[in-house]
Amino acid sequence: MFKKTILPLALLAASGGASALTVTADGGVDAPTSEAIATADFVVSPGIDLVLGAGGYSASDTLAITTIQVDDSHVFDTGEITATNCTGGPVTVAFAGSTGTVHTYRVQSATGDTSACEIAIPGIRFDGAAVVAADSVTASVVGATEFGTLESASGELINVNDADQFTAAAADPLPTDVVQSLNGRTTLAGGAADTVTYTLADTGGATFVDADVTFTGDFSWAKATDAVTGAVTYPGLALATDLGALTDVVYGSDTITATADNAGATLTLTLTPAVYSVGAYVADNAVMAATTFKASAVINYTDLNTTTATPPVADAQAQTAVIAEITIGTWTQDGATVTAFGVPHSDIVTPFLWIQNSGSTESEVTASVVCNGDTQSIDLAGAMVGNEEAVVLTQLVDDGIEAIAGFCEKNVVGVQDPRYTVTFTVPAPAKEITLTAGYKVDNGDGTYDRLPIETSQSLTLED
């Protein structure tokens, strides 16, 4: 018993100065994208290249390889593997069985010094989704005799590329322009036309097929109807690509769709508001508004799925990836911004707020209110002020304030009723918009005091 123990210990001591065991992926670590393998029935790892450091391996010793769970379709080859470049004589190993995630190879024969022996273990099949979930597949190898561990090491086989394979980007800086009120909201401050772009990108892995791209925004100004046939077109819109071709291009009042066949294409949408008519086509409504242009895409691709044949045969399956919507450009609206300061909010006070438009452009009025240090946008129910028209906004402002719980509250016991500042925005030339503000106070005896409220326009006149 004593002699049997002494020999392996001597062998261990003899190998102490040898190089350490190394574990590497044959041909390098595989770095697939998740799109390429997540839906694959299985993925075959690179082969596992072992270089022994210890010189004392002998028949019946083991090399135990621990990985994540192998795919159910994987079958380990039980044939002998002959090591190469051994310091001593030949070494052979063979698969001996698996227990859970531990796969054992047993030394069949060994002669002399086994250090520097190179053993090529075939690649292993893993479920594609499991690999993506694990993010990395590592082979941890322990070389051992019946008396204990000789050496151990680990090496990475697969490292999933976590970045999205398919992406898209807008121009940088983001295109912006201003709809001009002075011209009836039919022109842009930046010139006769504006462009927005959407660039696709593919880092490689899964195979790109095409991209279904969707643009959104207010394109209603570009809609034109044939006076004779009733056919609809959008002469103010033009979508083009720098690479490949676009098919199935469909223009609409709030959506444009197209299919691009190149994974790196830049799609350019040209917007030309000045196109009112082309031949028999006449613009339905050339008036523009502030809008945000956005784009998104659904990428059609094929994965790296293969059959379970030996060796596997390509059996790519159709998949889709969604690129989330991003902003690719904006139009803002110039026009009038007018403010009434210190408007009383009380049951014994009746404010008067009205806006007059002396111009020809009907415009929607929007408002924000500052009260007790809090700022809120309020709903004016789509109030419009038209050509040479005045609109009373008092009740709409009051309703908008009351609709926001806890905002600018009146009749609070022990607290003086508040005052607020309201700012109206009207997409029309500033010189055509006039705000008038005032209020009356119920004196409780059938009489009223009427007082003006300062506005941004009255203060400007005073200056």
Secondary structure, 3 states (H helix, E strand, C coil): CHHHHHHHHHHHHHCCCCCCCEEEECCCCECCEHHHHCCCCCEECCCEEEECCCCCCCCCCEEEEECCCCCCCCCCCCCCEECECCCCCCEEEEEEEEECCEEEEEEEEECCCCCCCEEEECCCEECHHHHHHHCEEEEEEEEEECCEEEEEEEEEEEECECCCCEEEEECCCCCEEEECCCCCCCCECCECCEEEEEEEEECCCCEEEEEEEEEECCCHHHCEEECCCCCEECCCEEEEECCCCEEEEEECCCEEEEEECCCCCEEEEEECCCCCEECCEEECCCCCCCEEEEEEEEEEEECCCECCCCCCCECCCEEEEEEEEEEEEEEEECCEEEEEEEEECCCCEEEEEEEEECCCCCEECEEEEEECCEEEEECCCCCEECCCEEEECHHHHHHHHHCCCCCCCCCCCCCCCCEEEEEEEECCCHHHEEEEEEEEEECCCCCEEEEECCEHHHHHHHC
